[in-house]
Amino acid sequence: MENKRNFANRFDWTLAFILFTFLVISLLAIASAQTSGQYGINYVPKQMQWYVIGAVIIGIVMFFEPDQYKKMSWYMYGAGIALLVLLIFMPEGEGQIGAPVNGAKSWYHTPIGNIQPSEFMKTFYILALARLISKHHEIYSLRSIKTDFLLLGKIAITLIVPLAIILKQPDLGSALVFFAITAALIIVAGISWKIILPTFLGGMVAGGTLLWMALYMQDFLEKTFGFKAYQFARIYSWLDPYSYSSSDGYHLITSLNAIGSGEIFGKGFRNREVYVAENHTDFIFTVIGEEWGFIGASIVICIFFLLIYHLTKTTLLLKDPFSTYVCAGIIAMITFHVFENIGMTIQLLPITGIPLPFISYGGSSLMGNALAIGLVFSMRFHYRTYMFTTHDEDE
């Protein structure tokens, strides 16, 4: 009886309720996305299947304590790199395990579904960075510009390996997520702003320069850096979709039309009129915007804000630096996913193929997010035990 009461007190019921809310929203949105009959398969039970698998992942991950993840972090990082490298050598023919999808070799095609290793690598990368930063601060308790530069160098080496492989696939969306995670952890790590500010400003200048070159020096980027024509097309169609309405801009135009036609209150469940390709995956927000309107879309965004707020509150409760860095990285990952996915459907950002967390259909995305959220459950579940253990050791 005492164990049951202890579990009830330590389990994060608020986070579980938020995830259940996303489950309901996801199933409703996917069910409505299929009304045009373009897919020939019912994705609702398949999404429910992935949610069940995700719940199992959370349960398993929650069982282990944060200290165990700290010890395993580099092994998990190495396993993620191995999965990415192995994918490079998989056969690419039609129906083969490594067949490219939309020009990107990012998935293992298995009997249970397509598995994208980069989705899991994001969490493994967060664990590795958290271990790296916490260990660095243990060694260099007196921080200086020199030690901060040393830490930045370690972070850069840890980033460049998965980033190079993911860009080779190519998967620009996932690469941007890795940048977002890295930027967040650099800030949280307490590196001096004398270093951070010039670094971030330099990054912004480089990004602006790259955008300018994409507009006016396409041949140079193609020959020197291996950029592809479809990557330039995404930028052009993002800035001026109506000039490319019959090609690359078509997807964005239909997305804008769908969300805009929903107006304030939406058209109602399964009353969509605008066809949007891939509206059960990356463009599922167009279904929400068209059928549920501005009010419904705002409620979904508020639930995401509630999730980020709850994760932030949990992060502030934790006393262990490693756990704090892990939660900060997860917050950055989910926040960027939400911002990029919704932003690309309303022309705030270029289309990159990033799914909406916990709502878009997709096994890899859901399992990857479940792995990350499972770590938060673990740290919250073992929080009291960690406090008592530390207190006893101090005495």
GIRALIN-V524072 format. One record per residue. N is the residue number from 1. RES is the residue in one letter. SS is DSSP state (H for helix, E for strand, - for the rest). PHI is phi as a letter, one per 20 degrees, with the letter a starting at -180 (* if undefined). OMEGA is omega as a letter, one per 20 degrees, with the letter a starting at -180 (none if undefined). Layout:
BEGIN
n:N res:RES ss:SS phi:PHI omega:OMEGA
n:N res:RES ss:SS phi:PHI omega:OMEGA
END
This chain:
BEGIN
n:1 res:M ss:- phi:* omega:a
n:2 res:E ss:H phi:f omega:r
n:3 res:N ss:H phi:f omega:r
n:4 res:K ss:H phi:f omega:r
n:5 res:R ss:H phi:f omega:r
n:6 res:N ss:H phi:f omega:r
n:7 res:F ss:H phi:f omega:a
n:8 res:A ss:H phi:f omega:a
n:9 res:N ss:H phi:f omega:a
n:10 res:R ss:H phi:e omega:a
n:11 res:F ss:- phi:f omega:a
n:12 res:D ss:- phi:e omega:a
n:13 res:W ss:H phi:f omega:r
n:14 res:T ss:H phi:f omega:r
n:15 res:L ss:H phi:f omega:r
n:16 res:A ss:H phi:f omega:r
n:17 res:F ss:H phi:f omega:r
n:18 res:I ss:H phi:f omega:r
n:19 res:L ss:H phi:f omega:r
n:20 res:F ss:H phi:f omega:r
n:21 res:T ss:H phi:f omega:r
n:22 res:F ss:H phi:f omega:r
n:23 res:L ss:H phi:g omega:a
n:24 res:V ss:H phi:f omega:r
n:25 res:I ss:H phi:f omega:a
n:26 res:S ss:H phi:f omega:a
n:27 res:L ss:H phi:f omega:r
n:28 res:L ss:H phi:f omega:a
n:29 res:A ss:H phi:f omega:r
n:30 res:I ss:H phi:f omega:r
n:31 res:A ss:H phi:g omega:r
n:32 res:S ss:H phi:f omega:a
n:33 res:A ss:H phi:f omega:a
n:34 res:Q ss:- phi:e omega:a
n:35 res:T ss:- phi:f omega:r
n:36 res:S ss:- phi:f omega:r
n:37 res:G ss:- phi:m omega:a
n:38 res:Q ss:- phi:e omega:a
n:39 res:Y ss:- phi:e omega:r
n:40 res:G ss:- phi:m omega:r
n:41 res:I ss:- phi:b omega:r
n:42 res:N ss:- phi:e omega:a
n:43 res:Y ss:H phi:e omega:a
n:44 res:V ss:H phi:f omega:r
n:45 res:P ss:H phi:f omega:r
n:46 res:K ss:H phi:f omega:r
n:47 res:Q ss:H phi:f omega:r
n:48 res:M ss:H phi:f omega:r
n:49 res:Q ss:H phi:f omega:r
n:50 res:W ss:H phi:f omega:r
n:51 res:Y ss:H phi:f omega:r
n:52 res:V ss:H phi:f omega:r
n:53 res:I ss:H phi:f omega:r
n:54 res:G ss:H phi:f omega:r
n:55 res:A ss:H phi:f omega:r
n:56 res:V ss:H phi:f omega:r
n:57 res:I ss:H phi:g omega:r
n:58 res:I ss:H phi:f omega:r
n:59 res:G ss:H phi:f omega:r
n:60 res:I ss:H phi:f omega:a
n:61 res:V ss:H phi:f omega:a
n:62 res:M ss:H phi:f omega:a
n:63 res:F ss:H phi:f omega:a
n:64 res:F ss:- phi:e omega:a
n:65 res:E ss:- phi:e omega:a
n:66 res:P ss:H phi:g omega:r
n:67 res:D ss:H phi:f omega:r
n:68 res:Q ss:H phi:f omega:r
n:69 res:Y ss:H phi:f omega:r
n:70 res:K ss:H phi:f omega:r
n:71 res:K ss:H phi:f omega:a
n:72 res:M ss:H phi:e omega:a
n:73 res:S ss:H phi:g omega:a
n:74 res:W ss:H phi:f omega:r
n:75 res:Y ss:H phi:f omega:r
n:76 res:M ss:H phi:f omega:r
n:77 res:Y ss:H phi:f omega:r
n:78 res:G ss:H phi:f omega:r
n:79 res:A ss:H phi:f omega:r
n:80 res:G ss:H phi:f omega:r
n:81 res:I ss:H phi:f omega:a
n:82 res:A ss:H phi:f omega:r
n:83 res:L ss:H phi:f omega:r
n:84 res:L ss:H phi:f omega:a
n:85 res:V ss:H phi:f omega:a
n:86 res:L ss:H phi:g omega:a
n:87 res:L ss:H phi:f omega:a
n:88 res:I ss:H phi:g omega:a
n:89 res:F ss:- phi:e omega:r
n:90 res:M ss:- phi:f omega:r
n:91 res:P ss:- phi:g omega:a
n:92 res:E ss:- phi:d omega:a
n:93 res:G ss:- phi:f omega:a
n:94 res:E ss:- phi:f omega:a
n:95 res:G ss:- phi:n omega:r
n:96 res:Q ss:- phi:e omega:a
n:97 res:I ss:- phi:f omega:a
n:98 res:G ss:- phi:d omega:a
n:99 res:A ss:- phi:f omega:r
n:100 res:P ss:- phi:f omega:r
n:101 res:V ss:E phi:c omega:a
n:102 res:N ss:- phi:l omega:r
n:103 res:G ss:- phi:n omega:a
n:104 res:A ss:E phi:d omega:r
n:105 res:K ss:- phi:e omega:a
n:106 res:S ss:- phi:d omega:a
n:107 res:W ss:- phi:c omega:r
n:108 res:Y ss:E phi:e omega:r
n:109 res:H ss:E phi:e omega:a
n:110 res:T ss:E phi:d omega:r
n:111 res:P ss:- phi:g omega:a
n:112 res:I ss:- phi:e omega:a
n:113 res:G ss:E phi:q omega:r
n:114 res:N ss:E phi:e omega:a
n:115 res:I ss:E phi:d omega:a
n:116 res:Q ss:- phi:d omega:a
n:117 res:P ss:H phi:f omega:a
n:118 res:S ss:H phi:f omega:r
n:119 res:E ss:H phi:f omega:r
n:120 res:F ss:H phi:e omega:a
n:121 res:M ss:H phi:f omega:r
n:122 res:K ss:H phi:g omega:a
n:123 res:T ss:H phi:f omega:r
n:124 res:F ss:H phi:f omega:r
n:125 res:Y ss:H phi:f omega:r
n:126 res:I ss:H phi:f omega:r
n:127 res:L ss:H phi:f omega:a
n:128 res:A ss:H phi:f omega:r
n:129 res:L ss:H phi:f omega:r
n:130 res:A ss:H phi:f omega:r
n:131 res:R ss:H phi:f omega:a
n:132 res:L ss:H phi:f omega:a
n:133 res:I ss:H phi:f omega:a
n:134 res:S ss:H phi:f omega:r
n:135 res:K ss:H phi:f omega:r
n:136 res:H ss:H phi:f omega:a
n:137 res:H ss:H phi:f omega:r
n:138 res:E ss:H phi:f omega:a
n:139 res:I ss:H phi:f omega:a
n:140 res:Y ss:- phi:d omega:a
n:141 res:S ss:- phi:f omega:r
n:142 res:L ss:- phi:e omega:a
n:143 res:R ss:- phi:e omega:r
n:144 res:S ss:- phi:b omega:r
n:145 res:I ss:H phi:g omega:a
n:146 res:K ss:H phi:f omega:a
n:147 res:T ss:H phi:f omega:r
n:148 res:D ss:H phi:f omega:r
n:149 res:F ss:H phi:f omega:r
n:150 res:L ss:H phi:f omega:r
n:151 res:L ss:H phi:f omega:r
n:152 res:L ss:H phi:f omega:r
n:153 res:G ss:H phi:f omega:r
n:154 res:K ss:H phi:f omega:r
n:155 res:I ss:H phi:f omega:a
n:156 res:A ss:H phi:f omega:r
n:157 res:I ss:H phi:f omega:r
n:158 res:T ss:H phi:f omega:a
n:159 res:L ss:H phi:f omega:a
n:160 res:I ss:H phi:f omega:a
n:161 res:V ss:H phi:f omega:r
n:162 res:P ss:H phi:f omega:a
n:163 res:L ss:H phi:f omega:a
n:164 res:A ss:H phi:f omega:a
n:165 res:I ss:H phi:f omega:a
n:166 res:I ss:H phi:f omega:r
n:167 res:L ss:H phi:f omega:r
n:168 res:K ss:H phi:f omega:a
n:169 res:Q ss:- phi:f omega:i
n:170 res:P ss:- phi:e omega:r
n:171 res:D ss:- phi:c omega:a
n:172 res:L ss:H phi:f omega:a
n:173 res:G ss:H phi:g omega:r
n:174 res:S ss:H phi:f omega:r
n:175 res:A ss:H phi:f omega:r
n:176 res:L ss:H phi:f omega:r
n:177 res:V ss:H phi:f omega:r
n:178 res:F ss:H phi:f omega:r
n:179 res:F ss:H phi:f omega:a
n:180 res:A ss:H phi:f omega:r
n:181 res:I ss:H phi:f omega:a
n:182 res:T ss:H phi:f omega:a
n:183 res:A ss:H phi:f omega:a
n:184 res:A ss:H phi:f omega:a
n:185 res:L ss:H phi:f omega:r
n:186 res:I ss:H phi:f omega:r
n:187 res:I ss:H phi:f omega:a
n:188 res:V ss:H phi:f omega:a
n:189 res:A ss:- phi:f omega:r
n:190 res:G ss:- phi:n omega:r
n:191 res:I ss:- phi:f omega:a
n:192 res:S ss:- phi:g omega:r
n:193 res:W ss:H phi:f omega:r
n:194 res:K ss:H phi:f omega:r
n:195 res:I ss:H phi:e omega:a
n:196 res:I ss:H phi:f omega:a
n:197 res:L ss:H phi:f omega:r
n:198 res:P ss:H phi:f omega:a
n:199 res:T ss:H phi:f omega:a
n:200 res:F ss:H phi:f omega:r
n:201 res:L ss:H phi:f omega:r
n:202 res:G ss:H phi:f omega:r
n:203 res:G ss:H phi:f omega:r
n:204 res:M ss:H phi:f omega:r
n:205 res:V ss:H phi:f omega:r
n:206 res:A ss:H phi:f omega:r
n:207 res:G ss:H phi:f omega:r
n:208 res:G ss:H phi:f omega:r
n:209 res:T ss:H phi:f omega:r
n:210 res:L ss:H phi:f omega:r
n:211 res:L ss:H phi:f omega:r
n:212 res:W ss:H phi:f omega:r
n:213 res:M ss:H phi:f omega:r
n:214 res:A ss:H phi:f omega:a
n:215 res:L ss:H phi:e omega:a
n:216 res:Y ss:H phi:c omega:a
n:217 res:M ss:- phi:c omega:a
n:218 res:Q ss:H phi:f omega:a
n:219 res:D ss:H phi:f omega:r
n:220 res:F ss:H phi:f omega:r
n:221 res:L ss:H phi:f omega:r
n:222 res:E ss:H phi:f omega:a
n:223 res:K ss:H phi:f omega:a
n:224 res:T ss:H phi:e omega:a
n:225 res:F ss:H phi:d omega:r
n:226 res:G ss:- phi:m omega:r
n:227 res:F ss:- phi:f omega:a
n:228 res:K ss:- phi:d omega:a
n:229 res:A ss:H phi:f omega:a
n:230 res:Y ss:H phi:f omega:r
n:231 res:Q ss:H phi:f omega:r
n:232 res:F ss:H phi:f omega:a
n:233 res:A ss:H phi:f omega:r
n:234 res:R ss:H phi:f omega:r
n:235 res:I ss:H phi:f omega:a
n:236 res:Y ss:H phi:f omega:a
n:237 res:S ss:H phi:f omega:r
n:238 res:W ss:H phi:f omega:a
n:239 res:L ss:H phi:f omega:a
n:240 res:D ss:- phi:b omega:a
n:241 res:P ss:H phi:f omega:a
n:242 res:Y ss:H phi:f omega:r
n:243 res:S ss:H phi:f omega:r
n:244 res:Y ss:H phi:c omega:a
n:245 res:S ss:- phi:f omega:a
n:246 res:S ss:- phi:e omega:a
n:247 res:S ss:- phi:c omega:a
n:248 res:D ss:- phi:f omega:a
n:249 res:G ss:- phi:e omega:a
n:250 res:Y ss:H phi:g omega:a
n:251 res:H ss:H phi:f omega:a
n:252 res:L ss:H phi:f omega:r
n:253 res:I ss:H phi:f omega:r
n:254 res:T ss:H phi:f omega:r
n:255 res:S ss:H phi:f omega:r
n:256 res:L ss:H phi:f omega:r
n:257 res:N ss:H phi:f omega:a
n:258 res:A ss:H phi:f omega:a
n:259 res:I ss:H phi:f omega:a
n:260 res:G ss:H phi:f omega:a
n:261 res:S ss:H phi:f omega:r
n:262 res:G ss:- phi:f omega:r
n:263 res:E ss:- phi:l omega:a
n:264 res:I ss:- phi:e omega:a
n:265 res:F ss:- phi:d omega:r
n:266 res:G ss:- phi:n omega:a
n:267 res:K ss:- phi:e omega:a
n:268 res:G ss:- phi:n omega:a
n:269 res:F ss:- phi:f omega:r
n:270 res:R ss:- phi:m omega:r
n:271 res:N ss:- phi:d omega:r
n:272 res:R ss:- phi:f omega:r
n:273 res:E ss:- phi:c omega:a
n:274 res:V ss:- phi:d omega:r
n:275 res:Y ss:- phi:e omega:r
n:276 res:V ss:- phi:c omega:r
n:277 res:A ss:- phi:f omega:r
n:278 res:E ss:- phi:l omega:a
n:279 res:N ss:- phi:e omega:r
n:280 res:H ss:- phi:e omega:a
n:281 res:T ss:- phi:d omega:a
n:282 res:D ss:- phi:f omega:a
n:283 res:F ss:- phi:d omega:a
n:284 res:I ss:H phi:f omega:r
n:285 res:F ss:H phi:f omega:r
n:286 res:T ss:H phi:f omega:r
n:287 res:V ss:H phi:f omega:r
n:288 res:I ss:H phi:f omega:a
n:289 res:G ss:H phi:f omega:a
n:290 res:E ss:H phi:f omega:a
n:291 res:E ss:H phi:e omega:a
n:292 res:W ss:H phi:d omega:r
n:293 res:G ss:H phi:m omega:a
n:294 res:F ss:H phi:f omega:a
n:295 res:I ss:H phi:f omega:a
n:296 res:G ss:H phi:f omega:r
n:297 res:A ss:H phi:f omega:r
n:298 res:S ss:H phi:f omega:r
n:299 res:I ss:H phi:f omega:r
n:300 res:V ss:H phi:f omega:r
n:301 res:I ss:H phi:f omega:r
n:302 res:C ss:H phi:f omega:r
n:303 res:I ss:H phi:f omega:r
n:304 res:F ss:H phi:f omega:r
n:305 res:F ss:H phi:f omega:r
n:306 res:L ss:H phi:f omega:r
n:307 res:L ss:H phi:f omega:a
n:308 res:I ss:H phi:f omega:r
n:309 res:Y ss:H phi:f omega:a
n:310 res:H ss:H phi:f omega:r
n:311 res:L ss:H phi:f omega:r
n:312 res:T ss:H phi:f omega:r
n:313 res:K ss:H phi:f omega:r
n:314 res:T ss:H phi:f omega:r
n:315 res:T ss:H phi:g omega:a
n:316 res:L ss:H phi:f omega:r
n:317 res:L ss:H phi:f omega:a
n:318 res:L ss:- phi:f omega:r
n:319 res:K ss:- phi:d omega:a
n:320 res:D ss:- phi:e omega:a
n:321 res:P ss:H phi:g omega:a
n:322 res:F ss:H phi:g omega:a
n:323 res:S ss:H phi:f omega:r
n:324 res:T ss:H phi:f omega:r
n:325 res:Y ss:H phi:f omega:r
n:326 res:V ss:H phi:f omega:a
n:327 res:C ss:H phi:f omega:r
n:328 res:A ss:H phi:f omega:r
n:329 res:G ss:H phi:f omega:r
n:330 res:I ss:H phi:f omega:r
n:331 res:I ss:H phi:f omega:r
n:332 res:A ss:H phi:f omega:a
n:333 res:M ss:H phi:f omega:a
n:334 res:I ss:H phi:f omega:a
n:335 res:T ss:H phi:f omega:r
n:336 res:F ss:H phi:f omega:r
n:337 res:H ss:H phi:g omega:a
n:338 res:V ss:H phi:f omega:a
n:339 res:F ss:H phi:f omega:a
n:340 res:E ss:H phi:f omega:a
n:341 res:N ss:H phi:f omega:r
n:342 res:I ss:H phi:f omega:a
n:343 res:G ss:H phi:f omega:a
n:344 res:M ss:H phi:f omega:r
n:345 res:T ss:H phi:f omega:a
n:346 res:I ss:- phi:d omega:r
n:347 res:Q ss:- phi:m omega:r
n:348 res:L ss:- phi:f omega:a
n:349 res:L ss:- phi:c omega:r
n:350 res:P ss:- phi:f omega:r
n:351 res:I ss:- phi:f omega:a
n:352 res:T ss:- phi:c omega:r
n:353 res:G ss:- phi:m omega:r
n:354 res:I ss:- phi:e omega:a
n:355 res:P ss:- phi:f omega:r
n:356 res:L ss:- phi:e omega:a
n:357 res:P ss:- phi:g omega:r
n:358 res:F ss:- phi:m omega:a
n:359 res:I ss:- phi:d omega:r
n:360 res:S ss:- phi:f omega:r
n:361 res:Y ss:- phi:f omega:r
n:362 res:G ss:- phi:q omega:a
n:363 res:G ss:H phi:f omega:a
n:364 res:S ss:H phi:f omega:r
n:365 res:S ss:H phi:f omega:a
n:366 res:L ss:H phi:f omega:r
n:367 res:M ss:H phi:f omega:r
n:368 res:G ss:H phi:f omega:r
n:369 res:N ss:H phi:f omega:r
n:370 res:A ss:H phi:f omega:r
n:371 res:L ss:H phi:f omega:r
n:372 res:A ss:H phi:f omega:a
n:373 res:I ss:H phi:f omega:r
n:374 res:G ss:H phi:g omega:r
n:375 res:L ss:H phi:f omega:r
n:376 res:V ss:H phi:f omega:r
n:377 res:F ss:H phi:g omega:a
n:378 res:S ss:H phi:f omega:a
n:379 res:M ss:H phi:f omega:r
n:380 res:R ss:H phi:f omega:a
n:381 res:F ss:H phi:f omega:a
n:382 res:H ss:- phi:e omega:a
n:383 res:Y ss:H phi:f omega:a
n:384 res:R ss:H phi:f omega:r
n:385 res:T ss:H phi:g omega:a
n:386 res:Y ss:H phi:f omega:r
n:387 res:M ss:H phi:f omega:a
n:388 res:F ss:H phi:f omega:a
n:389 res:T ss:H phi:f omega:a
n:390 res:T ss:H phi:f omega:a
n:391 res:H ss:H phi:f omega:a
n:392 res:D ss:H phi:f omega:r
n:393 res:E ss:H phi:f omega:r
n:394 res:D ss:H phi:f omega:r
n:395 res:E ss:- phi:f omega:none
END
